[in-house]
Amino acid sequence: MPKGQPSPDIAGAGLSAPPPFDELAIDANGAEVRRASEWLVAACRQRDVPPARVERLVLCLNEVLANVITHGGRRALVAPIRLRLEVGFDRDCRKASVTVSDAGLAFDPLSVPKKALPKSLAEASPGGLGLVVIRRCSDWLHYRHEDGRNHLTFGARWDLS
């Protein structure tokens, strides 16, 4: 049975339980990053994720994928990058999480110390702000390295109302 699809028992009984998650596999290149962003927007809309949260998730996804492509090494460029969106409930709110799984060099972004933001434009340097953006735009981050792959999860929460 394809991942993210309801079991035949539920589908056959006429019940329309939504699949628990959406998945996409992409190659490590710019065109696929665009496709991944479009997929995430469409999947979030189907699951009623508020537009402001969708924007934050897409921004995080773009930064994570840019880091994988730029810094992940040869293995990251030849193995598919797998994406997974899950939307659910957490106590008194709803939440959406995106997991990016890649075969690049093991790298725990949570181990990188937080970077101080420049106080002026003169102090600023180009690049190097991807992790800052990801940390500011996500409500949580979780990392694990398992089966030769990096798994980075980021997400957003919103009120039930």
Buried (B, 14 or more C-beta within 10 A) or exposed (E): EEEBEBEEEEEEEEEEEEEEBBBBEBBBEEEBBEBBBEBBBEBBEEBEBBEEBBBBBBBBBBBBBEBBBEEBBEBBBEBBBBBBBBBEEEEEEBBBBBBBBBBBBEBEBEEEEEEEEEEEEEEEEEEEBBBBBBBEBBBEBEBEEEEEBBBBBBBBBBEEE
